[in-house]
């Protein structure tokens, strides 16, 4: 589905503060954020204030909120194993029926990892990325393996498109992996016309498959202040579409909209969604999203919901005003508040997934979120309704491996995470220490 004509790319040269920070936290167990109040916004510090350097370690601090700081819990000890190294910004992980894993790497390559144990053999997959635009936060990003992969060999990626080095758009591309795993060929462009920035800033882009089989895609606003609240743009949204046809689903909240792009919109008013996780059993969808200098968010999605990010201040501010609240409840009283914000530092929250199965014991059902700048995993316990109940930071992954990006639960029940430090990145396998 080609929506490129309706969505003119925006060239932005700034880098995202939340994405460009260093490895960050080296062992902090400080404050763990709060559930933001439903009746007032969480304000960012003024851009005119004197800048201060971030601390050597980045805590997960608290912001004032009704109900106070969430409860903490002490997670069981974790075992972290390095499965393979030699990756470069491993962005996402897809598991194949034969027990191997396909990894997308931001510069533009696929790596196939067989036998997911320490010392696993990793091989490059031949694929044509001659039109990939890999710059800044953009390049080859999220990946989902199709449910019928055993017969179709299909998987879909999210990637910046820019033949000749000129940023055109971000698109979803469906590929077919050869039977021997040695090469991947393009089948089709599933969806085109997602906006992009010439710097690659705020490219999103995380696909996940919902409980009903829909493809959900978290996108970035490309640092264009007008896009998050513009439902005719695919930027700063969570999209919902058919994984096979690329068409918007007929029960989407704006399915009857006159503008074709709006029919894809499931939620809007987002800044840069890089984590999309589906809660087993309930089908609830949770997202992890970058804040500006403060207040990264974890949200639970409501169809048609506005999540309140508006750096254009209702069209009254030119450019990209990052002093506005992540969830502006003054401007949008009906905006959906986050279930958790990180407070007065940015962790640059990235991927999100749920821990499920008897392997995880007391952590069964917990939501795990990776942090880039914060260089950690964050564990969130949720109540039956989906609200935050308690939070923890496992010490084993608190700064030890640097920036953490992808997080997917493997077919063996283990959590698989990629590092994204830029050179000799790793695929990690994480299980409870007490697990067999």
N, C-alpha and C positions, 0 to 999 in steps of 0.2 A: 504494500500500500504506500503510494508516494504522496507525501504531504509537504514536499520540500518548498514548493512555490509559496505556500502560505506562511512559511517560517524562515525569515531571513536571518542568517547567522549574525551574531554579534561578536566583534573582535575586542577582546579585553586583555590587557597586558599585565594586570596585577596578579599576584599569587595569593592563594587562600592561606590566611594565617593558620587556620586549624589544620591544614594539610601539609604545610611546609616546615613545621617545627621539627626539632631534633627528636631523638629517641625518647627523651623525657624521663619519666618516672623511674627511679632506681630503688624502689622498695617502700614507697609511701603507703601507710595504712591510715591516712587522715580521714577527714570528713567525707561522707559518701553521698553528697547531694541531697535533694529533696524532691517531693512531689510538688510541682508548682501550684500556687493557689488558683482556684477556678475563677476568682473574681477580679484579679488584677494581673498586669503583665510583669514579667521578669525583665528588668531594664539592663541594657548594655551600658558599659562605661562610656563617657563622652569621648569622641574622637579628638576633641581639643584639649583633653587632659594631657599632662606630661606623660610620655610613654615610659613604661617600666619594663625591665627585662624579666622574662619568666624565671621562676626559681629553677635551681638545678634539678629538682624533682617536681613533678606535676601532681599534686593531690587531686582527689575527687572531692571538691569542697562543697559546703552547704550554701544555699541561698535562703533568705527568709521566706517562710511559707507556712500556711495554715497546716497544723498537724505536726510541724517540726521535721527533724531529720528522720529518715526511715530507719527501721530496725536493722542492725547488723547481724550477720551470722558467721560462724567460723566454718568454712568449707572443709571437707575431708581432704587429706593430702592427695596430690595429683602426681602421676607419673608422666613425664614428657620425654618422648623419644624423637630423635631426628631421623626421618625416613630417608630423605635425600637432600642434597644441597646443589648449588650451581644454578638456581633459578635467578631471574631478574624481575623483581616486582611481580611475584605470583599473585594474580588478581582474583581468580576464582578456581573452584575445584568441582569437577563432575565425576561421579562414580559410575563405572561401567559394569555390566552384568558379569564379566569374567573376574571381577575383583580388583581391577586396575583403576587408576584415576587419571583423568585428563585435566591438565592445568593450563589456564590461560595466563600469559605473561604480557605485561603492559607494552613493552617495545614492539610486540607483534610476533609471537610464536606460541605454539602448543607444545607441551611436554607430556608424554605418556609415562606414568609411573606404574610399574607392575609389582605385584606382591608387596602390599603395604606394610612392610616391616623394615627395621633399620638396615641400611645397606641396599635398599631396593634399587633395581635397575631403572634408570630414567633415560628415555630416548626422545629426540626431537621428532616432531611430526611435520612433514613437509606440507606447506600450505601457502597460498598466494596472498601476501599482504602488501602488494605493491601500491594499493590505494589507501593504506592505513595512515592516519594522521596521528602520530604519537608525539605529543608535546605536553609538558607539564603534567596535569592530572589525567590527560586524555591518552587514548591508545586502544589497545585490546583490553576489554574490561570483563564484565560479568559473563557467566556461562551457565546454561542449563542443559542437561541431557534429557532428551525426549522420553516420555514414559514407554514408548514402543521401540526403544533403541535396539533391543535384541533382534528385531526384524528389520527396522528401517535404517539403523546406524546413524540417526540424525541427532544433532545438537544445535543449539542456537546461542550466539554470542551478541554482546552489545559492544560496538566499536565506533571510534571516530573515523569519519570518511573524509579523505582529503587528497585526491590524486594530484600529483605534481606539487605537493606541499602546500596546497591552498585549502583551508578548512571549509568544508561544505556543510556537513551535518553529522549527526550521530545516528546510527542505524542498527537495527536488529538483523543479523545475518544467520541464515540456517545453513549448516554444513553437513556433509556426510563423511564419516570416518571409514577409511578402507578396512577391509576385513582383517588385514594384518597389522593395523594400527600405524602404518608407516606414513600415511598421507591423509589429508582432508581436502575435499573439494567443495566449492560453494554450490548450493542448490538454488537459493533464492535470497533476495532481500525481503525479509518478512515485514519490516516497517522502516520507512525512511522519513527524514524531515524532523527528527528531534534536533533542537537547536544546539549549536556548538559555539565555542569561543576560540579565537585564534591562538590564545594562550593554553587552551585545554582546560581552563579553570571551570570547576563545578560541572563536570561532565556526567555525574552520577557514577555508574549506571548498573544497578543490580537487578537481574531477573530472578524470579522464583516462581514455582508452580503452586497455585492455591489448591485447597482441598477439593474444589470442584473441577480441577483441571485447567482453569484459566491461567494464562501467563500474566503475572504481575511484574511491572518494571518500575523501579524507583529511579527518577531522573533528577538532574541538577538544573539550577536556574541560569547557568553560564555567566553568573555575575551581571545579569541584566535585570535592573530593578523592576521592570514592568512585567516580567514573565510569570512570577509565582502566582499572582492574582488573575492573570489572563487565562481563562479557560480555553481560549482558542489556540494557545501554545502548548506544546508537549513538554516544556521545560518547567522544573520545579513542581513535579507532579508524581503521583503513582498512577500508572496506566494499567488498563485491564483489557486483554485481547485474546483472540483465539490463537493458540500456539501453532495450528496447522495452516490457517488461512491468512493470519495477520489482520483480520478484521476486528473492529470493536465488538464486544459482546452485546447482544440485544437487551440484556437486563442491566447494563451500566447506568449509573444515575443520570447521565446526560445523553442517553442514547438517541433521543429525539431532537437533539440540537441541530440547527441549520448548518453550522460550520463542522466539516468532517473531523477535524482534530479534536474538538470538544467531546465527541462521542467516545473517545478512548479514555477520558479522564475518570478515574475512580476517586481520587482525592487531590486537593490542590493547596497552594499556599505553603509549599515546602522550599527549603534552601538547597540542600544537596543530599539526597537520600542515597546511601550506599549499603544499607542493610534492609532486607525484607525477609521476615521469618513467619511461617505459618504454625500456629500453636496446635499440636496434635490433640485430637478429640473435639475441640471447640471450633477449629477452623479460623479463629481470630488471627488477624494479620498485624504484626508488629514491625515497625521500621526504626532504624537507627539513622540519625541525621546530624550533619555537621552544623554547629553554631558558628557565629562569627568569632569574636574574642572570648565569648562566654557561652554557656548554656547549649551545649550539644543536647540533643533530645532523643528519648525513646518514646515513640507514640504507638497507640493502638488505633487502627484505622476504622473509620465509619464511612460507609459509602456516601459520596457526595460531600464529605466534610472539608471545611476550610481550616488549615492548620496555622494560619495567622501570620505568615512571614510576608512582609510587604516593604521592601527597601525603597519603593517609589513613594511611600507615604500617600497612597491614594492618588498617585499621579502628580503630586505637588512638588516632589523632589526629583531633580534630574540625577542621572548617574545611578549610583548604587550606595544607598545610605545604610551602613551597617550598625548604626546606633539605634535602630528600631528594635523592639523586642522580637525574640524568636516567635512567640505567640502573642500577637498584639490584640489583647482583649478589650482595649479601649476603642480601637478602630473597628474591630470585628467581635462584638460581644458574643456571638455564637460560635466563635472559633473553638476548635477542639484542643483543650490543654494537653500538654505532654503528661505521661505518667511518671516521668523522671527527667530532670535536667542536671547537668554536671556542675552548674554554678559558675563561679567567677574565674574559672580557667576553661580552656577548651581541651578536651581529650582527643578530638577528631575521631568520634565514634565511627565505626565502619560496618563490618559485617555483623549479622545477627543470626542465631539459630537456636533451636531448642535441644536440650539434652533429654533423651528419652530412653527408656528401657531399664531392666533390672540391673544392668552393669553399673548404673549411676547411683544406685541406692538412694540416699537422702537428697541427691541432686536431680533425681528424676523429675522432669517437668520444668527445670530452671531454664531461663533465657540467658544465653551467653552472648556478649557483645565484645568485639575486638576494638582496640584503640590504636590509632596510628601515632599521634603525638604523645599520647599517654603511655604507649608501649606496655599494654597490659590486657588481660581479660577482665571483664566485669561480669559477675553473676547476679542475676535478678530473680528472686523468688516472687511469684505472682499468686494472688488469691484466686478463688474459683471464678470470680467475675472478671479477672484479668488485671486488677490493680496491683501496684507494687506493694509487696509485703515486707521484703528484707533484701539486703544487698551485701555482697562480699567481693573481695579482690584476692584471688588465689596468689600466694606468695611465689609459687613456682614459675609463674609467667609474668611477674611484676617487674618488668625492665630487663629480665635476663636475656630475652631474645630480640630486643629492640621493637621496632614498629610491627604491629600485627594487623593483617588485612583480612584474608578470606577465613571463613569459618563454616564448615559443613559437617554434618553428622554422617559418618560412613556406614556402609551396610553391615559392618561388624559391630556397630554401636559406639565406636570410638569417635572422639572429636578430632577433626583434622583442621589445621590452621596453617596459613602461610605467613612467613615474615616478608617485609617489604622495605629493606634497608638499602637496596640498590645494587648490591653485589653479593654473590654467593648466598642468595636467599635460600630459605629452607622450607620444606614441608614437614610439619610437626604432627605427631600422633599423641593425643592426650587422653588418658584414662585415669580413673581413681587408682591410687597406689595399692589399695586393698583388692583390686580386681584380679582375677586369675590371669 
